[in-house]
Amino acid sequence: MRYLYYILWKDHSRAHLLWAFLGSLAGFVLLLAGIQFYMDIKSVLADNQDLLDPEYIVINKKVNIGQTLGLIGAGFSTEEIEEIANQPFADQVAPFISNEFPVSGYTENERFPDFYTELFFEAIPDEYIDVKTDDWKWDPNEGTIPIIIPQDYLNLYNFGFAQSQGLPQIPTGVISAINFRIRLRGQDRGDYEDHAGRIVGFSNRIHSILVPHDFLVWANAKYGYFKMNEPSRIILVSKDPTNPAIIKFIEDRGYDTIREKLKSSRLNIILKFIISFLVVIASIIIALAFLVFLLSLQLMISRSSEKIKRLNKLGYHYREISRPYIALLLILMTGVTGLSLLITGILTRQFSGMAGVWNLDISNSLHGIIYGTAFGLITLIFIANLAAILISTNKLCK
């Protein structure tokens, strides 16, 4: 067998095989590193998601001229709410309800400047609210209306309006201690009722003036006379805010939301695009390297055609004659697989170290899918080249 190697490989240049080897190695490293990077980022997003509450996304319809002129509705129909609830990324969905009667608030306190303002109230079920307090309940016998306002409202006053007007800033404790009056008015001029009101918390999740759901249902039944409108906002709970389908669904339906909430989803879309691009480039490189391997081995066989025919006449079977080429192919494929896994492992450890500086917990070992991808691809390339070698030598021996 040693003589076969010497006879068939004599006077053959190995440069083209070296370039094919390097091309395959580059393609494999790019592909495997891309998959490893994607799996690591996905695990980071999943870990951070597990540490946080599910994402609460408030959805509304975009305002357009048709809504302004009253030609089309701005609310969500029952069918649209059911469609949102049936999406795979939706775990819970609930509509906002609003006051169907005029609401105003005023103060009667010697230690606080008098003020009067028209208000609006909204309500959602309690499980969607991020403020947890025992005061969040409506008791008709007691008559005090608990209210939650957005933290941003207070921040706008303290760090915007108060400073520009030379007014004192107000801490949350002082705001919560102020008792004021809430006037609920019915359709008749004398049909109104005053209740005590108190701010019991500040929400970082929902930008609205919230009251207990039970209270608003009771008040709408007693005082409501506005035309019943469809809910204008929907709150959606998703345990997977990184799902790109959320953004696609919202944009396809012409809805709108606070885009900041969907940063992780946009990151996932960008990440998938980058990885897809890398996979395409790596696949092209691997395909070209495969062709170079195939053409190089075919060229070697073609240049040794006379030697192969003589060896066959001397009694050598075409499979025996193919063994030197198969052995060379096996050595090259083994080298590509081993080196690509080694280089990818080194890159993974480097990336893990960099991520540790940013307090991201990323594995410094290769994922199982990397080994499966490497061995699967190299096996396919080996089988394809093996078949080509056997077919070529068989033709020459006939």
Rosetta blueprint (number, residue, H / E / L):
1 M L
2 R H
3 Y H
4 L H
5 Y H
6 Y H
7 I H
8 L H
9 W H
10 K L
11 D L
12 H L
13 S L
14 R L
15 A H
16 H H
17 L H
18 L H
19 W H
20 A H
21 F H
22 L H
23 G H
24 S H
25 L H
26 A H
27 G H
28 F H
29 V H
30 L H
31 L H
32 L H
33 A H
34 G H
35 I H
36 Q H
37 F H
38 Y H
39 M H
40 D H
41 I H
42 K H
43 S H
44 V H
45 L H
46 A H
47 D H
48 N H
49 Q H
50 D H
51 L H
52 L L
53 D L
54 P L
55 E E
56 Y E
57 I E
58 V E
59 I E
60 N E
61 K E
62 K L
63 V L
64 N L
65 I H
66 G H
67 Q H
68 T H
69 L L
70 G L
71 L L
72 I L
73 G L
74 A L
75 G L
76 F L
77 S L
78 T H
79 E H
80 E H
81 I H
82 E H
83 E H
84 I H
85 A H
86 N L
87 Q L
88 P L
89 F L
90 A L
91 D L
92 Q E
93 V E
94 A E
95 P E
96 F L
97 I E
98 S E
99 N L
100 E L
101 F L
102 P L
103 V E
104 S E
105 G E
106 Y E
107 T L
108 E L
109 N L
110 E L
111 R L
112 F L
113 P L
114 D L
115 F L
116 Y E
117 T E
118 E E
119 L E
120 F L
121 F L
122 E E
123 A E
124 I L
125 P L
126 D H
127 E H
128 Y H
129 I L
130 D L
131 V L
132 K L
133 T L
134 D L
135 D L
136 W L
137 K L
138 W L
139 D L
140 P L
141 N L
142 E L
143 G L
144 T L
145 I E
146 P E
147 I E
148 I E
149 I E
150 P E
151 Q H
152 D H
153 Y H
154 L H
155 N H
156 L H
157 Y H
158 N H
159 F H
160 G H
161 F H
162 A H
163 Q H
164 S H
165 Q H
166 G L
167 L L
168 P L
169 Q L
170 I L
171 P L
172 T H
173 G H
174 V H
175 I H
176 S H
177 A H
178 I L
179 N E
180 F E
181 R E
182 I E
183 R E
184 L E
185 R E
186 G L
187 Q L
188 D L
189 R L
190 G L
191 D L
192 Y E
193 E E
194 D E
195 H E
196 A E
197 G E
198 R E
199 I E
200 V E
201 G E
202 F E
203 S E
204 N L
205 R L
206 I L
207 H L
208 S L
209 I L
210 L E
211 V L
212 P L
213 H H
214 D H
215 F H
216 L H
217 V H
218 W H
219 A H
220 N H
221 A H
222 K H
223 Y H
224 G L
225 Y L
226 F L
227 K L
228 M L
229 N L
230 E L
231 P L
232 S L
233 R E
234 I E
235 I E
236 L E
237 V E
238 S E
239 K L
240 D L
241 P L
242 T L
243 N L
244 P H
245 A H
246 I H
247 I H
248 K H
249 F H
250 I H
251 E H
252 D H
253 R L
254 G L
255 Y E
256 D E
257 T E
258 I L
259 R H
260 E H
261 K H
262 L H
263 K H
264 S H
265 S H
266 R H
267 L H
268 N H
269 I H
270 I H
271 L H
272 K H
273 F H
274 I H
275 I H
276 S H
277 F H
278 L H
279 V H
280 V H
281 I H
282 A H
283 S H
284 I H
285 I H
286 I H
287 A H
288 L H
289 A H
290 F H
291 L H
292 V H
293 F H
294 L H
295 L H
296 S H
297 L H
298 Q H
299 L H
300 M H
301 I H
302 S H
303 R H
304 S L
305 S H
306 E H
307 K H
308 I H
309 K H
310 R H
311 L H
312 N H
313 K H
314 L L
315 G L
316 Y L
317 H L
318 Y H
319 R H
320 E H
321 I H
322 S H
323 R H
324 P H
325 Y H
326 I H
327 A H
328 L H
329 L H
330 L H
331 I H
332 L H
333 M H
334 T H
335 G H
336 V H
337 T H
338 G H
339 L H
340 S H
341 L H
342 L H
343 I H
344 T H
345 G H
346 I H
347 L H
348 T H
349 R H
350 Q H
351 F H
352 S H
353 G H
354 M H
355 A H
356 G H
357 V H
358 W L
359 N L
360 L L
361 D L
362 I L
363 S L
364 N L
365 S L
366 L L
367 H L
368 G H
369 I H
370 I H
371 Y H
372 G H
373 T H
374 A H
375 F H
376 G H
377 L H
378 I H
379 T H
380 L H
381 I H
382 F H
383 I H
384 A H
385 N H
386 L H
387 A H
388 A H
389 I H
390 L H
391 I H
392 S H
393 T H
394 N H
395 K H
396 L H
397 C H
398 K L
